[in-house]
Amino acid sequence: MNNSISRREFFSSFVANARGSFASEKTEKQTTQNVVFPPGAQNYLENCNQCNDCISVCPHEAIRVFHGDDEQFAGYPVIEPRTQACYFCEDFPCIESCDTGALVKTKNIKLGLAEIIENNCLPYNGHICRSCVNNCPFPEQAIYCDAEGKPVVNENICNGCGVCVQVCPSDKIGIRIKFMEEKICLSQVS
């Protein structure tokens, strides 16, 4: 019998036990996750024809078909950062594959902006954690820790890739991606 557990499961269990609660395999987690549009989204809902070409060329399998409760977005290619972050490929194959104008290469592509959920973030609740800072593609720049060890997002550098969301060990997600400018942050998925 294989009793190994993943790193995420280990830290989730550790944190739950440190809080004085007992985590079980079937514990229902209250998770809130943002779903964002792929890189370069422009008038996305109007222009995307749901051909899924961007999905088929994504080397990290970050772009997926939306299957959430919000029917308005059903069938559209989206990124679910908690499942798989966007790695902002240098050549943006998702944008190159889009013939409809739904994804457009611009000078400064951002998916959105990371936002700390203080009620759920471990350091804001007296625990030590640097997962978002240590795993950020721009560590100590896009997300850094203040003097109290609490993560802070730098709006000028964060591109909303979602790596911080993907690696967050909190049972209740301590960080999410919110929309910026014309980008839209889709429905909250539980």
C-alpha positions in Angstrom: 0.0 0.0 0.0 1.4 3.4 -1.0 1.0 5.9 1.8 2.8 8.8 0.1 1.1 12.2 -0.1 1.7 15.2 -2.3 3.6 18.3 -1.0 0.3 20.3 -1.2 -1.5 17.7 0.8 1.3 17.6 3.4 1.3 21.4 3.9 -2.5 21.6 3.9 -2.6 18.9 6.6 0.2 20.5 8.6 -1.5 23.9 8.5 -4.9 22.4 9.4 -3.4 20.6 12.4 -1.4 23.7 13.5 -4.8 25.5 13.7 -6.1 22.9 16.0 -8.4 21.2 13.5 -8.1 17.7 12.1 -7.9 17.5 8.3 -9.3 14.4 6.6 -9.0 13.3 3.0 -12.7 14.1 2.5 -12.7 17.5 4.2 -14.7 19.9 2.1 -12.5 22.9 1.3 -13.9 26.3 0.8 -12.0 27.4 -2.2 -12.6 30.5 -4.3 -10.7 30.6 -7.5 -10.7 33.2 -10.2 -11.0 32.2 -13.8 -9.3 34.5 -16.3 -9.1 34.9 -20.0 -5.9 33.8 -21.9 -3.1 36.2 -22.7 -3.9 39.1 -25.0 -7.7 38.8 -24.6 -9.5 41.7 -26.4 -13.3 41.9 -26.5 -12.9 38.2 -25.7 -16.6 37.1 -25.4 -17.5 38.9 -28.6 -14.5 37.7 -30.7 -13.8 34.2 -29.4 -15.6 31.5 -31.6 -14.6 28.7 -29.1 -12.5 26.9 -31.8 -10.1 25.9 -29.0 -7.0 26.4 -31.1 -5.4 28.3 -28.1 -6.1 25.2 -25.9 -4.4 22.8 -28.3 -1.2 24.8 -28.6 -0.7 25.7 -24.9 2.4 23.8 -23.9 1.6 24.0 -20.2 -2.1 23.0 -20.6 -3.0 26.2 -18.7 -5.8 27.1 -21.1 -8.9 24.9 -20.7 -12.6 24.9 -21.6 -14.7 26.6 -18.9 -17.1 24.1 -17.3 -18.2 26.2 -14.3 -21.6 27.1 -13.1 -21.8 30.5 -15.0 -23.5 29.6 -18.3 -22.3 32.9 -19.9 -18.8 31.6 -20.1 -19.6 27.9 -20.8 -17.3 26.5 -23.5 -14.9 29.4 -23.6 -11.2 28.8 -23.2 -10.0 30.2 -19.9 -7.2 29.8 -17.4 -7.9 28.5 -13.9 -4.8 29.5 -11.9 -5.5 27.1 -9.0 -5.3 24.2 -11.5 -2.5 25.5 -13.8 -0.9 28.9 -14.0 0.0 30.7 -17.3 3.8 30.7 -18.0 3.7 33.6 -20.5 5.5 31.6 -23.2 8.0 33.8 -25.0 6.3 33.3 -28.4 2.7 33.2 -27.1 1.5 30.3 -29.2 -2.1 30.9 -27.9 -2.1 34.3 -29.4 -0.4 33.2 -32.7 -3.1 30.5 -33.1 -6.0 32.9 -32.7 -7.5 34.0 -36.1 -10.5 35.8 -34.6 -8.9 38.7 -32.9 -10.0 37.4 -29.5 -6.3 37.2 -28.5 -4.0 40.0 -29.6 -0.3 40.5 -28.9 0.3 43.8 -27.3 3.3 45.5 -25.8 2.5 44.7 -22.2 0.4 41.6 -21.8 -1.2 41.0 -18.4 -3.9 38.6 -17.4 -4.8 40.6 -14.3 -3.3 41.4 -11.0 -2.7 39.2 -7.9 -4.8 40.2 -4.9 -4.1 39.0 -1.4 -7.2 37.7 0.5 -6.1 38.7 4.0 -8.8 36.6 5.7 -7.4 33.5 4.1 -3.7 34.3 3.7 -1.6 32.4 6.2 0.9 35.2 7.1 -2.0 37.6 7.7 -3.3 35.1 10.2 -0.2 34.6 12.2 1.5 31.7 10.2 4.8 31.6 8.3 4.4 31.1 4.6 6.3 32.4 1.6 4.9 30.2 -1.1 3.7 33.0 -3.3 6.9 35.0 -3.0 9.3 32.1 -3.5 7.5 30.7 -6.5 6.7 33.9 -8.3 8.5 34.3 -11.7 9.5 37.7 -10.3 10.3 36.9 -6.7 10.8 39.8 -4.3 9.6 42.1 -7.2 6.0 41.2 -8.2 5.3 39.8 -4.8 7.4 40.5 -1.8 7.1 40.3 2.0 6.8 43.4 4.1 8.6 43.9 7.5 6.0 41.7 9.2 6.4 38.8 6.7 3.1 39.5 4.9 3.0 39.3 1.1 2.5 42.5 -0.8 1.7 42.7 -4.6 3.6 45.2 -6.8 0.9 46.3 -9.3 3.6 47.6 -11.7 5.3 44.2 -12.1 2.7 41.5 -11.5 1.3 40.2 -14.7 -1.4 38.0 -13.2 0.1 34.7 -14.3 -1.4 32.9 -11.4 1.6 30.9 -10.2 1.0 32.4 -6.7 -2.6 31.1 -6.8 -1.5 27.6 -7.9 1.1 27.2 -5.1 -0.9 28.7 -2.3 -1.1 26.0 0.4 -4.0 27.6 2.3 -7.2 25.5 2.5 -9.1 28.7 1.7 -7.2 30.3 -1.1 -5.2 33.3 0.2 -4.6 34.9 -3.2 -6.5 35.4 -6.4 -6.2 37.1 -9.8 -8.5 40.1 -10.3 -9.1 41.8 -13.6 -7.2 44.8 -14.8 -8.4 47.4 -17.3 -10.4 45.6 -20.0 -9.6 42.1 -18.6 -12.4 40.4 -16.9 -12.3 38.2 -13.9 -14.9 35.5 -14.5 -17.3 34.1 -11.9 -16.1 32.8 -8.6 -15.8 29.0 -8.9 -16.3 27.1 -5.7 
